[in-house]
Amino acid sequence: MNIIDLHCDVLWKLWESKGKLSFKDSRKLDASLERLKKGKVKVQCFAVFISPEVKTEEKFQAALEQIDYFYTDILGKNAEMKQISRWSDILKLKAEEIGAVLTLEGVDCIGNDLQKLSILHHLGVRSIGLTWNNANLAADGAGEKRGAGLTDFGRSVVSLNNERGLLTDVSHLSERAFWDVIEFADYPIASHSNAKALCNHPRNLTDQQAKALFAKNAMVHVVFYPEFTADKEVVTISDLINHIDHFCSLGGVNHIGFGSDFDGIDKHIRKLENAGKYQNLVNELLNYYTEEQVMGFAGKNFLKTVTSWKV
């Protein structure tokens, strides 16, 4: 069963290694090409993530360098990897091809310069997360104790996303910023978040937040990080499925997808340690859901959503 995964941090690892890792087959990459193929991942979103430790004046350059790795190491060296510039391009992929999408995890790298965001859009970025866990000039992240909402600049970012048909990702936002985005964003998503009702972590979504996304025909993509899944030593696929069950109970059966966070996490769910093991999740889901529902979780729900949005 083919998979659409809305979030991984391969670009960050390639950038940190200064290009020494091979996207094709490095064992140090959870979502290498070899593992994407084994797991039947049909579309992988590649996030541009800039660590808060990077100096402010160097962040945009770091973003450009990660995008360069996307074009040279992921697309340039692997003929089967095809860039997705419009979501409808997914429908044009051949059997042997895998779609690759650029996303942005936090707008720290643009400072207060919307033209830089426009440049990233022209370079292929199709989904924008306003923050990582920290605060920036657009909004507060989930890890910022102040918990403020969108700034005026943050609203300008959301307006640009609306104008250009870009997704606005709420996964790392403070709760107040989340509600601001829900009010203003035409195309909101949560690219990698679980249910706070089952795992009380600031990065997870409350029931009210999940319901608000579903009401806007928006997606929640469950994340494979143990610390967002269950408070125990060994976290299993069943624990992750509990989050899917919970979101379904809130009316989200047609609005659930996957956002693994592979290569951005230092711990893994048992039997879901890398993209090559994706079918373990699919097979377990088939014990509880119909094939049509599981196909929805795997990617059809997302395709239906972005098709209805015409972005």
N, C-alpha and C positions, 0 to 999 in steps of 0.2 A: 504494500500500500504506500503510495507516494506521499511524501511529507513536505510541508512548507514550514520552515522554522524562521521565526521573526527576529531572533537575536543570537548572535555569537560574537566573540571578541578575538577572532583570528587575526584581524588587522593589528590590534594592539600587541599581540605576541610577535607577529612578524616585525613590527616596528621596534619593539624592545630588543629583539635579537639582531637588529640591524640587517635583516634580510638573510640571516644564516639558517633559518628554518625553511624547510621545503614544504609548501602548501600541499604538494602532491602526495607526499607519503610520510611526513615527519611524525614519529611516535609521540612527540611532545605536543602535538595539536589534537585536541578532542575532535575538531571538525575539519580534519584534512580531507582532501579530495577522495583519497582511498576510503576513508571512513564514511563520508557522505554517500558514496556509491553503495557501500555495504549496507548502510541503513536505509537506502532508497529515499534519500532526501532529494527532492526535485527542485526546490528553491531554498536558498540560504541567504538570509539577510546578514550583511557584514557591517557591524557598527564601527564608527570612528569614535574612539574613546580616548580622551586626554586626561591623564591623571592630574589631580589637584597639585601634585608636587612639581609639575612642569611650570617653569616661570611664565608669568602672564604674557610677556612679550614674545615668547617662543611657542605659544599654544597653536596659533593659526598655522605656522610652519609645520608643526607636528601633525596637524590634521591633513595638510596637503601631502606630507610624506606618507601617511597611512593610505591616502587615496591613491598615491603613486604605486604602492605595493598592490592595491586592488587591481590596477590596470596592468602592471608588469608581471607580478608573480601569480596572481589568481587567474586573470583573464589571458594575459599574454603568453603564459607558459602551458596553458591547458586548454586545448581546442574545444573540449566538451563543456567548458564553463562559458555561459552566455549572459551578457549583461541584460538586466531587466530595467528598461528606461520608463516604460509604462506598465502598469500591472497587467494589462491585457496581453503583454508580451509572453506571459506565462503560458497562455493557451497556444502559443506558436512553437513552444519548445519541442524538439524532436525527441524520440524515445531515449537516445543516448545522452541527451544534453541536460545540464543542470543550470538553473537560473541563479544569478548572483545580483543582489541588490545592495546598494550603499545606503546606510542610515547614519544618523548622528545621535550620539548619547551625551547630551548636554551641550549648550551653546556657549560655554565658557570661552571657547577658542575664537569667537567673533567679537568678544568684548561688547561694545555698544554699537557695532557697525553692521547695519542690515545689508550693506553691499557685500560684505564677506559671506553672509548667509546666502545671498543671491548667487555668488560665485560657487558655493558648495552645491547649490541646486543645479547650476549649469554643469557641474562636474559629475552629476548623477545621483546626489543624495535625494531620497524619496520619502524619508520619514525623519521627523525632528523630535528628539526628546529635549525638553527645555533645561533640565538639570541632570546631574548625577546626584549623589547624596548630599552634596554641599549646596550652599547658596551661591548664586551668581547675580548678574545684573538683570536677569529675566524673572527669577523666582527663587523661592526656597526649596531645597530638596528634602527628602524624607529624613535625612540625618541632621538637619539644621534645627536646633532646639527652639529657635524663635518661632518657626512654623508660619511664616508670612506667606501671602499669596503672590499673584503675579504683579510685577511692576508695570508701569506704563510701557517700558521697553518690551517686557514680556508679552504684553497685549499686541504690540506691533509685530512681534515674531509670529504669534498665532494668526494675526490678520494676513501676513505674508503667506503663511501656510495655506490658509483658506483660499487666497487669491490664486495660488499656483497649484492647488490640488495636492498638497503635501500632507501626509499624516502627522498629527500632533500626538506624541507619545507621552502618556501620563505616568509611566511605571515608576519613576524615581521622584515624583513630586511630593511636597508636603500636602497634607489633606486640604488645607485652605487653597493652595495653588491648584490642586486637582479640581475643586469646585469652580474656580475661576475659569479653568480651561473648558470644563463641561458647558459653561455658560456661553463661551465665545467660539469654541472650535467647531468647525463643520465636519472634520474628519478625525475624531479622537480614537486612540487605541491604547491598550496596555500591552506592550510587547513582551514583557516578562514579569508577571506578578501572580501571587497565589492569594488564598483567602485568609484574611486576618482572623476570622471566626475559628479557624482550625489551627492556625499558627500565628500567635500574636507578635508579629514583627512589623516595625514601621514601614518596611518595604511592601507589605501586603495590603490588599484592598479590603475595606469594610463591606458588609453586605449592601449598605446604602450606595457606596461607590460603584460596586458591580452592577446593581440594579440601574443606576443612572447611565452607565455605559450601554447596557442592554437596551434601555429605552431609546437611546440614540442610534440603535442598530450598529453599535460598535463592538469590537472584539476584546476579549481578555485571553491572553496567551499564557498558559501556565508555565512556570519556570522550574528547572530541575535542580535547584540548589537546596541541599538538605536543610539548611538553616531557615529557609522560607517554607519548609514543607512539614516538618515534625520535630518536636523537641525530644529526640532520643538518639542513642548512639548510632544505630544502623537504620537508615531510612530506606524504605523499599518502594517499589513501583506502586504497590497497594496504597501506600501513604499519599503518593501523588494523585492517584485516582480518587482518593477521598476529596481532594480539592475540586476535581472535575465534577464529582457527584454533587458537591455543595453548590457550585456555580449553576449546575443544571437545576437544582432545587429552587434557585432564585429566578429561573426562567431563561437561563443562558445556553440551553442545549445547542442552539444554532449560532452561538456567538463565542464559542470556545475554540482556541487553537493552541499551538505549541510555540514557546520561545525559550529554548533550552538554556541559554547563557553559557553554552560550552566555551571553554577557553577564557571565560571571565570568572570562573568559580574554581576554588581550591579543594572542594569536597564534592563527592558525587553520590547519587542515589544508586543503591545496589542494583546491578544488572542494567544500569543506564549510565555507564561511566563515560561513554563517548557516542558520537553520532552513528557509529557502526552498529550500535545496539538498539537503535530506534524501534526495530520491529518487535523487540521484547515488550515494549510499551503497547504497541498496536495489538499484539496477540493477547496481552492481558486485558486490554479494553474490550476485545471481542467476546470475552467471557461475561460481560455485563451489559454491553450495548449492542444495538443492531449494527450490521456492516455499514449501512448508510450513515448512521450517527458517527461511527468511528471515522469514516471517510470525511465527514464534516470536520471533526476535530483535527484530522491530519492535514487538511488544507482547503477543502471545499467550502467550509464556512467563511474563511477569509476571502476566497475568490468571489463568493456570492456578495459579500459585503462591499469590496472595492469595486465590483462591477456595478452594484446599485448606486454607488457614489460617483461612478464615471470619472475616476481619477487615474 
